[in-house]
């Protein structure tokens, strides 16, 4: 077959394919238009969702930053005013700008800001970080049951290191609330996990402390001995030996 004939045959095949495509499009014009419209709507929805999520994340990060500024503020004594002149009203004591009179006052001011970020944007990383900080502050304020509730939400909803940190925080909150059996259970569960970035012997040391505070001396000695025997090269082993010597 000559080259010109082959080109002619290919041109005919292309024309035939285009003709068939036009015929199909004519018969299925409504279906084709609906399909295109659906694809366009999906693209618009996806772009809209990404834009909305970025906006939500930005707002959550802003609220988180505002709360952290308060938590990191200085604690400074109230400035006493100069003595008032006779016959004039006394000037009330004044705070230095950007400071708080006590650590507790500072924590109480930061807490609602953290909770606002956490409750408004619970699905964002910044919102979950805010909830973790709120739980830590609740521990500092002695509101242990509320702290455990917030830690539980972080454990359930967050990802990465936050759930690990929240589990540790929860166990410490239980211990400080004198709920020793709950704390022992939490520290024991943590010491048996293999997915934590915390040394096992450090968790065992906390477990021994919980046993001791609960009045379970034998269990505390057993746990401390386990640290000394199984983690002799760890710096926590020396602390375990010191604790054993005290018992």
C-alpha positions in Angstrom: 0.0 0.0 0.0 1.3 3.4 -0.9 2.1 6.0 1.8 -0.6 8.4 0.4 -3.2 5.6 0.6 -2.2 4.9 4.2 -2.6 8.6 5.1 -5.9 8.7 3.4 -7.1 5.6 5.3 -6.0 7.2 8.7 -7.8 10.4 7.8 -11.0 8.3 7.1 -10.7 6.5 10.4 -10.3 9.8 12.2 -13.3 11.3 10.4 -15.3 8.2 11.2 -14.3 8.4 14.9 -15.2 12.1 15.1 -18.5 11.5 13.4 -19.4 8.7 15.9 -18.4 10.9 18.8 -20.6 13.7 17.5 -23.5 11.3 17.0 -23.1 10.0 20.6 -22.8 13.5 22.0 -26.0 14.5 20.1 -27.9 11.5 21.5 -26.6 11.9 25.0 -26.3 15.7 25.2 -28.4 15.9 28.4 -26.4 13.2 30.2 -23.1 14.8 29.1 -24.2 18.2 30.3 -25.3 16.8 33.7 -22.0 14.9 34.0 -19.9 18.0 33.3 -22.1 20.1 35.7 -21.6 17.4 38.4 -17.8 17.5 38.0 -17.7 21.3 38.1 -19.8 21.3 41.3 -17.5 18.7 42.9 -14.5 20.9 42.0 -16.2 24.0 43.4 -17.2 22.2 46.5 -13.7 20.8 47.1 -12.1 24.3 46.6 -14.7 25.8 48.9 -14.1 23.2 51.6 -10.3 23.7 51.5 -10.8 27.5 51.7 -13.2 27.1 54.6 -10.9 24.7 56.5 -7.9 27.0 56.0 -10.0 29.9 57.3 -11.1 27.9 60.3 -7.6 26.8 61.1 -6.3 30.4 60.9 -9.0 31.5 63.3 -8.3 28.7 65.7 -4.5 29.5 65.6 -5.3 33.1 66.3 -7.4 32.2 69.4 -4.7 29.7 70.5 -2.0 32.4 70.2 -4.1 34.9 72.3 -4.5 32.3 75.0 -0.8 31.5 75.0 0.1 35.2 75.3 -1.9 35.3 78.5 -0.5 32.1 79.9 3.1 33.4 79.2 2.4 36.8 80.8 4.5 37.9 83.8 3.3 37.8 87.3 4.0 41.1 89.0 3.0 42.6 92.2 0.4 45.4 92.3 2.0 48.8 92.2 1.1 50.8 95.3 0.2 54.4 94.6 1.8 57.4 96.2 0.1 58.5 99.4 -2.9 60.7 98.7 -2.9 64.3 99.8 -5.1 65.1 102.7 -8.7 65.6 101.6 -8.3 63.8 98.3 -9.6 60.3 97.4 -7.0 57.5 97.5 -5.8 56.1 94.2 -6.5 52.3 93.9 -3.5 50.0 93.5 -2.6 49.4 89.8 -1.3 46.5 87.9 1.6 46.8 85.5 0.3 46.6 81.9 0.3 43.0 80.6 0.9 41.4 84.0 -1.2 39.5 86.5 -1.0 39.8 90.3 -0.8 36.0 90.9 -0.1 32.8 89.0 -3.7 31.7 89.7 -5.1 34.9 88.3 -3.1 34.4 85.1 -4.3 30.8 84.7 -7.9 31.8 85.3 -7.6 34.5 82.6 -6.0 32.1 80.1 -8.5 29.2 80.7 -11.6 30.7 79.0 -9.5 31.7 76.0 -8.2 28.2 75.6 -11.7 26.8 76.0 -13.1 29.2 73.4 -10.5 28.0 70.8 -11.2 24.4 71.7 -15.0 24.6 71.6 -15.3 26.7 68.5 -12.8 24.7 66.4 -12.7 21.2 68.0 -11.6 19.5 64.8 -8.6 21.6 64.1 -5.1 20.9 65.4 -5.0 24.3 67.1 -8.3 23.6 68.8 -7.2 20.3 70.1 -3.9 21.8 71.3 -6.0 24.5 73.1 -8.0 21.8 74.8 -4.8 20.1 76.0 -3.6 23.4 77.5 -7.0 24.0 79.1 -6.8 20.6 80.8 -3.3 21.3 82.1 -4.5 24.6 83.5 -7.4 22.9 85.2 -4.9 20.7 86.9 -3.0 23.7 88.1 -6.3 25.2 89.4 -7.1 22.0 91.3 -10.1 21.2 89.1 -9.1 17.7 88.5 -12.3 16.1 87.4 -12.8 18.8 84.7 -9.2 18.2 83.7 -9.7 14.5 83.2 -12.8 15.2 81.0 -10.8 17.5 78.8 -7.9 15.1 78.6 -10.3 12.3 77.6 -11.5 14.5 74.7 -8.0 15.1 73.5 -7.3 11.3 73.7 -10.4 10.6 71.6 -10.1 13.3 69.0 -6.5 14.4 68.6 -3.6 12.7 66.7 0.2 12.6 66.9 1.8 13.3 70.2 -1.2 15.0 71.8 -3.0 11.9 72.9 0.1 10.5 74.5 0.6 13.7 76.4 -3.0 13.8 77.4 -2.8 10.2 78.8 0.1 11.3 81.0 -1.7 14.4 82.0 -4.8 12.4 82.9 -2.9 10.0 85.1 -1.2 12.9 86.9 -4.6 14.6 87.4 -6.1 11.4 88.9 -3.1 11.1 91.2 -3.3 14.6 92.4 -7.1 14.2 93.0 -6.1 11.3 95.3 -8.0 8.9 93.0 -5.2 6.4 93.5 -6.8 3.3 92.0 -7.6 5.2 88.8 -4.1 6.7 88.7 -2.5 3.3 89.2 -4.6 1.8 86.4 -3.6 4.7 84.1 0.1 4.5 84.8 0.1 0.7 84.6 -1.6 0.9 81.2 0.8 3.5 80.0 3.8 1.4 81.2 2.6 -1.5 79.1 2.2 0.4 75.9 4.8 0.1 73.1 3.7 3.2 71.1 4.8 5.9 73.5 7.8 8.2 73.2 8.3 8.1 77.0 10.8 5.7 78.5 9.1 2.7 80.1 11.2 3.1 83.3 10.0 6.7 83.7 6.4 5.4 83.6 7.2 2.6 86.1 8.7 5.2 88.4 5.4 7.1 88.3 3.5 3.9 88.9 5.6 3.2 91.9 4.8 6.7 93.2 1.1 6.0 92.8 1.4 2.7 94.6 3.3 4.4 97.5 0.7 7.2 97.8 -2.1 4.6 97.8 -0.4 2.8 100.7 0.6 -0.2 98.6 4.2 -0.4 99.7 4.8 -4.0 98.5 3.6 -3.1 94.9 5.8 0.1 95.0 8.9 -1.9 96.0 8.2 -4.5 93.3 7.9 -1.8 90.7 11.1 0.0 91.8 13.0 -3.3 91.9 11.8 -4.0 88.3 13.3 -0.6 87.2 16.6 -1.4 88.9 16.9 -4.9 87.5 15.5 -4.4 84.0 16.7 -0.9 83.3 20.0 -0.7 85.2 21.6 1.6 82.6 18.8 4.1 82.8 19.2 7.3 84.8 15.8 6.5 86.4 17.4 3.4 88.0 19.4 5.6 90.3 16.2 7.4 91.4 14.5 4.0 91.9 17.4 2.9 94.2 17.1 6.1 96.2 13.3 5.5 96.6 13.9 1.9 97.6 16.4 3.0 100.3 13.7 5.3 101.8 11.2 2.5 102.1 
